[in-house]
Amino acid sequence: MSVLRPMDKLPDLNRATVLLVGTQDALLQKLAESMLQEQCASELRVHLANSLPLPSNVNRPRIDLIVFVINLHSQYSLRNVEECLSHVDSSFFLGKVCFLATGAGRESHCSVHQNTVIKLAHTYRSPLLFCDLEVESFRVTMAQRLVRMLQICAGHVPGISAVNLLSLLRRSDSPPSKEL
Amino acid sequence: MDPYDSQVSTSRRRTSNLKDYFVGATPLQKRLESVRRQSSFFPSPPRRKIPQCTQLQEEIDPRKVAFLLHKQWTVYSLTPLYKFSYSNFKEYSRLLSAFIAAERQKGLAVEVGEDFNIKVIFSTLVGVRGTQRDPEAFLVQILSKSQSSREHGEGRVLWTGWFCCVFGESLLETVSEDFTCLPLFLANGAESNTSLIGGWFQKTFDCCFSPLAISAFNLSWMAAMWTACKMDHYMATTEFFWSVPCSPQSLDISYAIHPEDAKALWDSVHKTPGEVTQEEVDLFMDCLYSHFHRHFKIHLSATRLVRVSTSVASAHTDGKIKILCHKYLIGVLAYMTELAIFQIE
């Protein structure tokens, strides 16, 4: 199982699973903790990974949302995410992938230009969120938002699907995609 | 001029005025236009020119250039100066020296024009600009007049600062006539003096200084552009400093390369003549990273670039630069001006 597919497993009852991918364990850990502290009607599962593909010998539930965490202070984290993207099935990009860029607050530390990640997110037609995960209050807000997205992606919110959400999150000023 | 010609020129002017009216003629509207342009989808300029010698540069007084080179300057961005005039330099030096004296002896009254122990000199730096439209750069020096130096005629330099604008068109076109745009300010001397003198400029010309931090992203651009410069002989090795973000103590990695090797590497990744593109910068840095990884198994791309020094110039992320090569002075200043304008906007 080298490529992750969104629909190759049956969903578990009332369970929503998110996969956080990024090179910085400490930040991912903190974000995961904040997400688990959120009040939520669904049963949350948070999986962390440094990179993809995931090992195939483990039994894991269906993944409803993948969050790629890019640290703008490290070119390495961007390269890593770019490599991981090739191990994700294209149907995931129908609303079940999002990019999270952290570290934009400290401009002088940035090695990755914001436009590079904007371009990346645009190429994969997926939403891009900016958040300084080092700051606790920002992280809590972001966790709240991700949990809400996860519930939608898992199909636990009646009346709205992942694709619906994707079209709502599209940047208003982005040029219409030509290839579609 | 014959009447036919003049007629053509007036009619042309009228149409251009009309165009201005629709596009947005007032500085405020132009400002808004430029901000809109910047916040549009992918604003970053993907390519820049490799620094070249310019015509104007030949006007520069070599004695003054020598004075600017080989010194460490702290860089600031500066908003346009209101009602600044190049013809009032005498007056400004009188006022500024009185201001400094007054600040030094807080509470005691001073009279403007009195003889203090310090001397302030304003002078223009002829030729330190990119185009004829850029305002002239100028230099401010604070000299101390001690007993011994009075005999020699020259005082000891306490503080130096200079203001310049090199290829600052994007800012110039959006500012009204009462303002002088010199977005880049460089200071050498005690920090307390910088803030004191900065304070005087802020009050007198209604402008605002802010320290210019150079991000790791911009440092890698500098590394590439300065490596790309053709040199007759290299004065210094090309050197990079990376800071490893690990607690509790940070670790620094220095990486020195023979300048000719760096140039050879650059030539192998460089395709478009005379220009530097983002892809080339990324590729150049990636080559350095992979070379380092092969020998030391450390991903430099996960660390932060904090200093770049080449034979052309050196820059630190704190906003300190040192220019070494007289030939590329204008080129280095052009990029710094671009960063300063970006920070102001």
Interface residues (C-beta under 8 A of the other chain):
Chain A: T23 H73 S74 Q75 Y76 S77 R79 E107 S108 H109 C110 S111 V112 H113 N115 I118 K119 D173 S174 P175
Chain B: S40 F41 F42 P43 S44 A213 I214 S215 A216 F217 S220 P245 M285 Y289 H299 S301 A302 T303 R304 L305 T317
